[in-house]
Amino acid sequence: MSSITDEQYVADIMRMLAGAVKVIGSVIQRNTEVVLHDLRQPEYSIAEIVNAEVTRRKRGDSVLAGLRTDRAFISAMERKDEAISLLLDYPTFTREGKPLRSSTAIYRDRYGVPFAALCINVDNADIEQALRVLQSMTAMCQPEVQASEVEPAAESPDTIEHLMSEIINTTSALHHGNNRNDIKRANLLAVKHMQEKGLFLMKGGVEKAAAALGVTRYTIYNYLDEIKNENS
């Protein structure tokens, strides 16, 4: 009897996790999204998803369509000895800026390489809206609830180059000095945001970041080391 290969093992785990997503999704509230990412294929990483209306994503979407400032992708960059890493109850935001509460499990193979992320994202907007109404009633104010007028986000291409350019423009505006320290701070912040978006999971992500910032790929790795040391 032949032993199971690493590839077969990972594929079996992915199938089991996909089944778990469907089972969990059959009983949870509509404001809770459960999504399985295949980190081996970041270009179309969403392998399974339920209650997709929470973030307006679908199966086959890239990690680039993911949440803003998602700590899970920072963990997914790291090789660790533990088979499963848990990141519990942390804040994230949809691309439109809607706040969510998230928890993520990162699964690693026997070499410590992440291959899957099982994420739960909860939208508490309805609960918060109800609390605001109750507060207004308690204050004897006329309970007038108006839907927030949020302009739909402009359509933008989900490309790594576009997102990197957007991040660099934002961080450069925050640190607009021309001396070496200001440039480094802006670059470090840009790299941190790129990491949070999972851009370095994409093939050629480091090289594209280096070209966009006008530095070498080794400088990007140094920035990532600095960021890791800051968070440790």
SVG drawing of the C-alpha trace seen along z (x, -y; Angstrom):
<svg xmlns="http://www.w3.org/2000/svg" viewBox="-40 -67 59 69">
<polyline fill="none" stroke="black" stroke-width="0.4" points="0.0,0.0 1.6,-3.3 1.9,-6.1 -0.1,-9.3 1.8,-12.1 2.0,-15.7 -0.1,-16.9 -2.8,-14.3 -2.8,-15.1 -3.3,-18.8 -6.0,-18.2 -7.9,-15.9 -7.7,-18.6 -9.0,-21.2 -12.0,-19.0 -12.8,-18.5 -12.5,-22.2 -14.8,-23.0 -17.4,-20.6 -17.0,-22.2 -17.7,-25.6 -21.0,-24.4 -22.1,-22.7 -21.3,-25.8 -23.0,-28.0 -26.2,-26.0 -26.9,-27.1 -25.4,-30.5 -27.0,-33.9 -26.9,-35.7 -24.6,-38.4 -21.8,-35.9 -19.6,-34.9 -17.4,-31.8 -14.7,-31.6 -12.0,-29.1 -8.9,-30.4 -6.5,-28.1 -3.3,-29.9 -1.5,-27.8 -3.5,-29.6 -3.7,-33.3 -4.8,-34.4 -8.2,-32.7 -7.9,-31.7 -11.6,-31.5 -12.3,-27.8 -15.6,-27.9 -17.8,-30.6 -21.2,-31.0 -23.1,-34.2 -20.9,-35.9 -23.1,-39.1 -21.3,-40.2 -18.2,-41.1 -19.6,-40.7 -17.1,-38.0 -17.5,-34.7 -15.7,-31.4 -12.6,-31.8 -12.0,-35.4 -8.4,-36.4 -7.0,-37.4 -6.8,-40.9 -10.6,-41.1 -10.2,-40.5 -10.7,-42.6 -8.6,-45.6 -5.9,-45.3 -6.5,-41.5 -4.0,-40.2 -4.5,-36.7 -2.3,-37.4 0.6,-38.6 0.5,-35.2 0.2,-33.4 3.5,-34.9 5.3,-33.1 6.5,-29.5 5.9,-28.1 6.2,-24.7 2.5,-24.7 0.1,-22.9 -2.7,-25.4 -2.4,-29.1 -5.5,-30.9 -6.2,-34.6 -9.3,-35.3 -11.8,-38.2 -9.9,-41.0 -11.3,-44.0 -11.3,-44.1 -13.0,-46.3 -14.7,-45.5 -13.4,-47.3 -16.3,-49.8 -15.1,-50.5 -17.8,-48.5 -16.4,-47.2 -16.4,-43.5 -15.2,-41.2 -13.1,-38.4 -11.4,-35.1 -9.1,-33.0 -7.4,-29.6 -4.2,-29.2 -3.4,-25.6 0.2,-24.5 1.8,-21.5 4.6,-19.4 7.1,-21.9 5.4,-24.8 4.2,-26.3 0.6,-27.7 -1.8,-26.2 -5.3,-27.2 -7.1,-29.9 -10.5,-29.3 -12.1,-32.7 -15.2,-33.9 -16.3,-37.5 -19.3,-39.0 -21.2,-42.1 -22.8,-43.7 -24.2,-46.7 -27.8,-45.7 -27.2,-45.3 -25.4,-48.6 -28.2,-50.3 -30.7,-48.8 -28.7,-50.1 -28.7,-53.6 -32.5,-53.5 -32.9,-52.4 -30.5,-55.2 -32.5,-57.8 -35.7,-56.5 -34.2,-56.5 -33.2,-60.1 -36.8,-61.0 -35.8,-62.0 -37.9,-61.2 -36.7,-57.8 -35.8,-58.8 -33.5,-56.2 -32.0,-57.2 -30.1,-54.8 -26.5,-55.8 -25.8,-57.1 -22.7,-55.4 -21.6,-56.0 -20.7,-52.8 -16.9,-52.2 -15.6,-53.1 -14.9,-50.2 -11.2,-49.5 -9.2,-46.6 -8.2,-43.9 -4.6,-43.9 -1.6,-43.8 -0.1,-46.7 -3.2,-48.9 -3.4,-48.1 0.3,-48.7 0.0,-52.1 -3.0,-52.9 -1.2,-52.0 2.0,-53.9 0.0,-57.0 -1.7,-56.9 1.4,-56.3 3.4,-58.9 0.7,-61.4 1.1,-60.5 5.0,-60.9 5.6,-63.5 9.1,-64.5 12.0,-64.1 14.7,-63.1 15.9,-59.5 14.0,-58.9 10.7,-60.1 11.1,-58.0 11.9,-54.9 8.9,-55.4 6.6,-55.8 8.1,-52.7 7.8,-50.6 4.2,-51.7 3.5,-50.8 5.1,-47.4 3.1,-46.8 -0.2,-47.6 0.8,-45.4 1.5,-42.5 -1.9,-43.0 -3.6,-42.8 -1.8,-39.5 0.0,-41.0 3.2,-39.1 1.3,-35.8 1.0,-36.6 3.6,-35.3 6.2,-38.0 4.7,-40.2 8.1,-41.1 9.6,-42.0 6.6,-44.1 6.7,-46.0 10.5,-46.6 9.9,-48.0 6.9,-50.2 9.0,-51.6 12.2,-51.9 14.2,-49.7 15.7,-46.2 13.9,-43.0 16.4,-42.6 15.2,-45.9 11.6,-44.6 12.8,-41.5 14.5,-43.8 11.4,-45.9 9.4,-42.7 11.9,-41.7 11.6,-45.1 7.8,-44.8 8.0,-41.3 10.4,-42.4 8.0,-45.4 5.1,-43.0 7.0,-40.4"/>
</svg>
